Amino acid sequence: MRAGMAASLSVDINCDMGESFGPWPMGTDALVLPHITSANIACGAHAGDPSVMRRTVCLARDRHVAIGAHPGFPDLQGFGRRDMKMDPSEVEDSVLAQIGALEAVARAEGCRLSHVKAHGALYNMAVRDRRLADAIARAIKAFDPALVMLGLPSSALLEAGEAAGLPVAREGFADRAYEPDGSLPPRARAGAVIHDADVVAARAVKLVVDGSVVSSSGDAIPMQVDTICVHGDTPGAAELARRIRRALEAAGVDVRPMVRR
């Protein structure tokens, strides 16, 4: 198994969080944390600020939730969800700096990072663009080659991580539609985001237990995952995370962090 996962049926639940900025709140991190096992904390580029980073690190630490960096494009206005044209060397430097910023906060609070997950448009572009994926992998490896790199199964992102010798974790999205090729459709497309909690929970179980997901064409496609994402900015994220975890545990799945550091 990848990323330190044991041979028994188990999965991690990760959530993107720490995305508030100054007086502007985003998400309900404190309510989500009891139901997840890994937190992807924004590093100040697409969202977050030093105070939000520190507060979120402390919340995750106190809940014994694994802490990971969530670097994105430097695009506060667009929340990191707009494609940007950046040279791969610039992406590498930006990701390295963002990981370092969060690690500094984590160390100050007596904990360490366990993983890195790119955010939004950077993630989606790197799924397809090997040059960007390699840049992210280089930044992670340069900082700490023990950090787990998250990405879509069979994507350029995970191929880059494996080529760099990094531990990788295959990520699934229970609340997102899938194209027949296993990619994610743009969020703006109708039906791209699934809001029915019962449907989302059932899809999470199918991903982990059956190793497959139903695509937009109605066909089941193979999809092995090590971690399932809950988006912290989704309305009702805390209840959604609770429902997903409860459904997984009811199906006999051991919900636990990807790695323990």
N, C-alpha and C positions, 0 to 999 in steps of 0.2 A: 504493500500500500504506500501511497505517497504522503509526504508531509508528516510522517510519524504516525499515521493512522494504523490501528491494530487490525488484525484479520477479522475480528468479530464485526457484526453489523453496527456501524457507528457513523456519526456525522457531526460536523460543527455547524452552528448557526452564527453567521456574522451579520453585523449591521453597520452601515455608514452613519457616523454621528459626529458630534462636536462641530456642527455646521452653523451654529449661531454666530453672530458677529456684532460686537459691541452691545447696544441695547436691543438689537433685532433678533428675536428668538427663532430657532428653526428646529422642529422636531420636539420630542418628549423623551430625551435620552434617559433620564432617571427612571422612567416608567418602562422603557424597553429593556434595560440592562438585566433585570431579574430573569429574563426569558432567553437570553442569548449566551454564547460562550466566547465570542470574539468581537472586539470593537475596532472598527476602522475609523481612526480619528483624523479629521481634516487638519491640514498643516499650515493653513493661512494663505494658500494660493487661491483656491477656488472658493473657500469659505473658512470660517474660524478665525481666531486671533489668539495671541499668547495666553490671555486669561481664560478663554473658552477651552483652549487645549489643556491647560493645567487642571481646570475644574473637571473636564471629562476624563482625563487620566485618573484623577483621584476617585471619581465615581466608579470607573471600571475596576481599578485596583481593589476598592473596598468590596466589590461584588465578586472578586476573584475571576474576572473576565479578562481573557488574553487581550493585549493591547497591540494594535498594528497601525502603521502609517497609511494615510489615505491621500497621497499626493495627486494633484490635478494641474490642469493648465492655469496659469496666472490670469484668472478671468473672474473677478468678484462680481462684476455686473451680470455676467452670463451664467454664474454659478458653475462654471467649468463644463457646461453642456454644449458649448459652441465649438465647432472644429476650428483649430488654429494651425497656421503654418509656422512651425518652428523647426529649425535645424535639429537633427537628432542629438548633436552635441549640446545644444541648448536645453533640450528635454532632459538629457542625462544630468546636466549640472543642476537644473531646477529640481528634479526628483531627489538627487543627492542632498541638496540643501534642505528640502522639506523633511526628509527622513531624519536628518541631523537635528533639526529644530525640535521635532517631537521626541526624539531620543533624549535630548537635553532635559526636557520637561519630565519625561518618565524617570530618568535617573535621579533627578532632584526629589522625586516622590518615592524613591526606593524600588522602582520596577524597571523592566527592560521591554523592548519591543520583541514581538514574536513573528510578525509578518508584515507584508506590504501589499496593498491593493490599490492600483491606479483608479482614478475617479472619472466618471462621466465620459466626455468626448475623448480624453486621453486613453482611457481603457478601450473604448469602442474602436478608435482608430488603430491602436496597437494590436487589437485582435486580428486585423487584416494586414497591417503594415509591419513587416518584419524589421525594417530599419528602426522604427519607433520602439518596437518590442525589445530589440537588442539594446537600445539606449536605456530603457527602464531596467533591464536585467543587469547591465553594466553598473548602473548606479547602485542597485541593491548589493551586488557582489562586492563593489568597492567599499561599501559601508560595513556590511556584515554578511558573509556568504552563508551564514546559518539561518538568515531570515527566509521565511516561506513566501514565495511569490504566487499570488492568486491570479486566475484567469479562466476564460471559457475553455472547456475541453476541446482538444484538437484545434487550437487556435495558434496563430503566430506568437501570441503572448506567452503561452506555455511552452511552445517549442523553443523560444528564446531563453526562457528560464532554465529549461533542461540542458540546452546547449552550453549555458554558462555554469552548469554544475550546481544550480540552486535547487533546494527542495521546493516542490510546487504543489499547489492544491487546486483541484478542478472545482470550479464554482458553478452552482446551479441557481436559477432564479424561479422560485415557485410562483411569483406574482407577475411574471413577464411571459408574453407569447413567444414562441420560437418559430423561426422559419424552417422549412423542410431540410435545410443544410445545417441546422443547429445554431445558426446565428440569431441575434436579437433584432427585431424590427425597430425602427426609430420610435421613440416614446410618443411623438406627436401623432403617430398613426392610430386610427381608431382600433381599439381592442389590443393595443400593444401592452397596456398595463391592465392586469386583472385585479378587480376590487372585491369580488365575492370571497369572503374568508373561508367558506366551506370548500370552494373550488381550489383556492390557494393551498389549503392544508392537505387536500387530497393529492394535489400535484406534488407537494413536498414528499409525501409518503411514496408515491409512485417513483419519483426520482431516486430515492434511497433504496427502497425495497426491490423494485422491479428494474432499476437501472435504465429507465426510459422516460420520455415525456411526449405528450401529444402535441404535434406541431400545428401550425395554422391550416395545414392541408387536411387535418384530421387523422393523419397517420402517426403511429407511435415510432419515435426514433430513439436509438440507443443513446444513453447519456449517463455515464458514470460520474458521480460527483463526490467530493470530499467535504464540501461546505455549501450551505444554502444561505443566500443573501436575503435580508430584510432591509428595505430602504427606510432609513430613519425619518425622512421628510414626507413619507406617505401618510395621509390622514389615517388615524387609527393604527399606527405602526405597532404600538405596545400590545394591543389586543390581537393583532395579526401574528406577532411573534409568539404570543402565548398560545394561540390556537395551533400554530405550526409545531411548536415543541410538544404540546399535549398530544397531538395526532401522531407524531413520530414515536414518542415514548409508548403510546398505546399500541403501536405496531411492533414494539419490541426493539426499537432502535436506541442505542446508547448515545445520548447527546452530550458531547464533550469538546473541549478545544482541540484544534488541529495539533498543537504542540503544547508542552508545558515547559516554561522557562523560569 
